[in-house]
């Protein structure tokens, strides 16, 4: 796993908030036990080793590298899984109990891509509607595939890059990670779309808090763990 420390701006949520103190069964259909994830923590199999990043628990797949960027307080700003030339960026957000938000978020992503000169296409994927687009980057054209999964009061957004962006079958172990992903939403009321809190594993955070050789903070650079 590679961890780096980086300052990042604050994400703004909208003014709607999710409900916490309502009747857990009011207006909520009975959920079938999912055959694969992303799982809510209340439904997740317990016999799978996972990396605990707070709101996200990522399956420990030997050939998948987990790259995390965190600020000086150990708050994770970005999680990217890498396998060969493929990558999967993960984000998890608060959602209301009554409905999912991927349809709304997907339309905003589509509009943003269009405004940036891309030509996004909506296709039906394993998790439902997803977006695919080729975008311009400093390194040249890059293919992206946006996947969204609505869960109970949360939404996971995944962005595939590489061959997995144009051919889902090429995702391989990255798809396995998504199948086994677990979301720990917590019970606190949060604004809809607010990123759920992520953090470095305790042992990594404790190590990062130790002063450097000169008595100062450790250098802010990627390192292998």
N, C-alpha and C positions, 0 to 999 in steps of 0.2 A: 504494500500500500504506500502511496506517496501522499504526504501531507504538506501543504504550504500555507503560509499565513499572509493574509491580504485584507486590507481595509475595503469595505464596500458600502455603498449608499443604503439608506433605509428604504425598504419597500413600503409603499403607501397602500393601505387597504381601503375599500369603500366603506360607506357608513352603515351598511347592513351588518347585523351581528347574528351569529348562530345561536340557536336556542339550546340551553343546557338544563334548565329546571322544569321543562315540560315533561309530561308523561312519556316515558320511553317507548310506549307502545301506541300512543295516539297518532293516528294518521300514517303509520309505518307498516308496510306490508311485511309479512313473514319472509325473511331472507333464507333462501336455500343455501346449504353449505357449499361454498365454492369448490370447484375441482382444482383450481390453481389460483395464484395471486395475481395482482397484489391483494393481500389479505388484510382485514382488520385484525388487530391484535387479539380480539375476542374469539376469532375463528382460526387463527394460524396454527398449523402443526407445530408441536414443540420439539420434535426430534431433529431439527435442522440447525446446525451451527450458523450464527449470523453475527455480523458486525453491528453493534448497537450505536447508532448515531442520534439517539433521542427519538424523534418522531418517525424515523426510518430505520428499520432493521434489515440489513442487506445480507443475503445468503453468502456464505464463504465458499466461493468457487475458485479452486486453485489457479486456473488459467486466466482469471479475471483480475485486473489491477483496479483498485479503488483509489481515485485521486480526489482529495478533499482540500478546498481552500477555506481557511478560517481567519477571523480577525484576531486581534491581540487578546481578546477575552475568551478565545476558544469557541466562539459562535461560528458555526459552519455557514458559509455563504454559497458554496457550490459543491455538488457531488457529481463526479463523472466516472463511469465504469468503462474500462478500456480492455479490448481483446483484439490483438493484432492491429489491423488498420481500422477497426470498427470502434465506435464510442457510443455511449448512452448517457446523456445528462439527465439527472433526476431532480424533480421538484415536487413538493407536497404542500397542499394549501387547504385552508379551512373552507367548508361548504355548509350550506343550510341542511337541516334534517329533511326538509320536504321535497327537495329536488336537487338534481345534479347541476353542475355548472360548466361541464366540458363543452356543450353546444355553444354557450355564450363565449367562453374563452377561445374556442376554435375559430369562431367568426372574427374575433378581434385579432388573432394571430394571422388569419388569412388577409385581413385588411392591411395589417402592418407589413406583411410580405409584399403585397401588391404595391403599397406606397413606396417600398424600397426597390421597385423595379422587377421583382420576381413574379412568376406566374404560377401560384400555388394551385394544386389539384387536390380535390377531396376524393378519397377512395374509401371503400369499405375494407377494414382490416379485421384482425382477430378480435380486437376490443371494441369494434364499431367504427364510426367515421374517424378518419385520420387525414392529416394534410401532408402532402409531399411537395417539395419545392427545391429548386437549385438557386443558391444565393451567391453573390459576389463577395469574396473575401480577399485580404491582401495576398493570400497564397493561391488565389485563383478560384474558379467555380467550385462550390461545395454543395453536395446533395444533403438535404435534411428531411427527416420524417418525424412528424409530431403525433404522438399518441397520448390520449387522455383516458383515464379510468376513474369513474365516479364511484366512491365508496360511501359508507355511512358517516356523513358529516366531514368528508375529506375528498380531495381529488388529487390523484397522482398524474403529473405530466412528464412524459419521457420524450427526449429528442434524440433520435438515432442519427449517426453520421457515418459515412463510409459506405461500403457495399450494402450494409444493413438498411440504409436509407432508401434504397431502390428495390431491394429484394429481401423481404422479411425472413426468408429461409436462411439468409446469410448471417443472421444475428447470432445464431448458435448459443454459446454460453451466456451472452447478454440477455437473450430471451429467457433462459433458465433463471437468471437473476431476477428478472421482472416477474416470472411465475412464482418465485419464492419470496418476493418482497413483502414486508410486513409494515403496516402503518399503526403507530401508537398515537392516536388523536388526542388523548387526554379528555378531561371533562370541562375544561374552562371555556367560557364563552369567548369567541374570537370573531373579529370582522371577517365577513365572507371574502375569500381570496387571500387573506393574510397568510404568508408562508408559515407553516408550522415549524416550531423551533428545532434546530439541528445542532449537534455539538460533537466535539471530538470525543472519542472513547476516553474514559477517565485516565487510563495509564498513559495515553499520548498527551492529554492535557497537562497531567502532572509533570511529565518530562519536559514539555514545552515551557512550563512556568519556571524551570530552573534557570538561574543566571548563566550567561555565557562565560567563556574563559576569562574575559576581561572584566567580569562582574556586571556586565550589562545584560540586556535582553538577547535571547538567541537571534541569530541572523534570520531574516525573513526570506527563506529560499526553500525550494522543494527538497525533501529528503525521503529516503527509503526507510520504511518501518518494518 
